[in-house]
Amino acid sequence: MLLALITDQITKWAVIENLAVGQSWPESGFFRFTHAWNTGTAFSLFQGQGDILTWVSLAAVGVLTWIYRSIKDPHWLLRLAFGLQFGGAIGNIIDRVRIGHVTDFLDVGWWPIFNIADSSIVVGIAMMIFYFWFLDEGTKSDDSVNSSTDDATESAAVSTSTESPE
């Protein structure tokens, strides 16, 4: 969390100090650093709704905290995923409260301009999805235990009903 938060804030500071709003370095190309203000949310949706988005972001951090605390002994990948999401969310909240907008600067091709905090949130969500789809043995083993128990019960019932008395 701290690495994502610190990296986000340092890179935003560097952009604010070195590029005017709207300025890009290099001036053209597929990948550029472009100083942009975002008063909305991801993909620049809901522009001008900073106050509401600050409260929504704080609520999201609260929900993430509740979910994280409900997981008993989280896997290291989940810890990393939650840390990235917390760091990114807090980084953007700091911007909204401190300067009234989020500073975006990563300008890649046709994709909307974004920042390290946005990337941290997206990568954290992707890691969480990966974990629950491919690595979470807790739910899979519970299902297989239930399935094995059901199969054994059915087999016992079938063999009992098909046995002939001698």
C-alpha positions in Angstrom: 0.0 0.0 0.0 2.7 2.5 1.0 4.8 1.8 -2.1 1.8 2.4 -4.4 0.8 5.5 -2.5 4.3 7.0 -2.3 5.0 6.3 -6.0 1.7 7.8 -7.0 2.3 11.0 -5.0 5.9 11.4 -6.1 5.1 11.0 -9.8 2.1 13.4 -9.6 4.4 15.9 -7.9 7.0 15.5 -10.6 4.4 16.1 -13.3 2.9 19.2 -11.6 6.4 20.7 -11.1 7.6 20.0 -14.7 4.7 20.2 -17.1 2.0 22.8 -17.5 -1.6 21.5 -17.6 -2.1 20.2 -21.2 1.6 20.0 -21.9 3.0 16.7 -23.2 6.5 15.2 -23.1 7.5 14.2 -25.7 5.1 16.3 -27.8 4.0 13.4 -30.0 4.2 9.6 -30.0 2.3 6.6 -28.8 3.5 7.0 -25.1 3.7 10.5 -23.6 3.5 12.2 -20.2 0.6 14.6 -20.5 -0.4 16.8 -17.5 -4.2 16.6 -17.1 -6.7 17.4 -14.4 -9.5 15.0 -13.8 -12.4 16.3 -11.7 -14.3 13.1 -12.5 -13.7 9.4 -12.1 -12.1 6.8 -14.3 -12.1 7.6 -18.0 -12.9 11.2 -17.1 -16.6 10.3 -16.5 -18.7 12.5 -14.1 -16.5 15.6 -14.5 -17.1 18.2 -11.9 -18.5 15.8 -9.3 -15.3 15.9 -7.1 -17.1 16.3 -3.8 -19.4 13.4 -4.3 -16.6 11.3 -5.7 -14.5 12.0 -2.7 -17.3 10.5 -0.4 -17.8 7.6 -2.8 -14.1 6.9 -2.7 -14.0 7.0 1.1 -16.9 4.6 1.2 -15.1 2.3 -1.2 -12.1 2.3 1.1 -14.4 1.5 4.0 -15.9 -1.4 2.1 -12.5 -2.7 1.0 -11.3 -2.5 4.7 -14.4 -4.5 5.8 -13.9 -7.1 3.1 -10.1 -7.4 3.9 -10.7 -7.8 7.6 -13.3 -10.5 7.0 -10.7 -12.7 5.3 -9.0 -15.0 7.8 -5.3 -15.2 7.1 -5.3 -13.8 3.6 -3.0 -15.3 0.9 0.0 -13.1 0.0 -1.5 -12.4 -3.4 -4.7 -11.0 -1.8 -2.6 -8.9 0.6 -0.8 -7.4 -2.4 -4.0 -6.9 -4.3 -5.7 -5.1 -1.5 -2.6 -3.1 -0.8 -2.5 -1.8 -4.4 -6.2 -0.9 -4.3 -5.8 0.9 -0.9 -2.7 2.8 -2.1 -4.4 3.9 -5.3 -7.6 4.9 -3.8 -5.9 6.9 -1.0 -3.6 8.5 -3.5 -6.5 9.8 -5.6 -8.5 10.8 -2.4 -5.4 12.9 -1.3 -5.5 14.7 -4.6 -9.2 15.4 -4.5 -9.0 16.8 -0.9 -5.7 18.7 -1.3 -6.0 20.2 -4.8 -9.6 19.6 -5.9 -8.9 17.2 -8.7 -6.8 14.2 -9.6 -3.6 14.7 -11.6 -3.4 12.3 -14.5 -0.3 12.0 -16.7 0.2 8.6 -18.4 -0.9 9.1 -22.0 -0.9 5.9 -24.0 -2.2 5.9 -27.5 -6.0 6.2 -27.7 -6.5 5.2 -24.0 -7.7 8.0 -21.6 -4.9 9.6 -19.6 -4.4 8.0 -16.2 -2.0 7.8 -13.2 -0.1 5.4 -11.0 -3.1 5.3 -8.5 -5.5 4.3 -11.3 -3.0 1.6 -12.4 -2.6 0.3 -8.9 -6.4 -0.1 -8.5 -6.8 -1.9 -11.8 -3.9 -4.2 -11.2 -5.1 -4.9 -7.7 -8.6 -5.8 -9.0 -7.1 -8.0 -11.7 -4.9 -9.8 -9.1 -7.9 -10.4 -6.9 -10.0 -11.8 -9.8 -7.0 -14.1 -10.7 -6.7 -15.3 -7.2 -10.4 -16.1 -6.8 -10.7 -17.8 -10.2 -7.5 -19.8 -10.2 -5.8 -20.0 -6.8 -8.6 -20.0 -4.1 -8.6 -23.6 -3.0 -10.9 -22.8 0.0 -14.1 -22.8 -2.1 -12.9 -25.4 -4.5 -12.0 -27.9 -1.8 -15.3 -27.3 0.0 -17.2 -28.0 -3.2 -15.1 -31.1 -3.9 -15.5 -32.4 -0.3 -19.3 -31.9 -0.5 -19.3 -33.5 -3.9 -17.3 -36.5 -2.7 -19.5 -36.9 0.4 -22.6 -36.7 -1.8 -21.1 -39.3 -4.3 -20.2 -41.6 -1.4 -23.7 -41.3 0.1 -25.3 -42.0 -3.3 -23.1 -45.0 -3.8 -23.9 -46.4 -0.4 -27.6 -45.9 -1.0 -27.4 -47.6 -4.4 -25.4 -50.6 -3.2 -27.8 -51.0 -0.2 -30.8 -51.0 -2.4 -29.4 -53.4 -5.0 -28.1 -56.0 -2.6 -30.1 -59.1 -2.6 -30.8 -61.0 0.6 -29.1 -64.3 0.9 
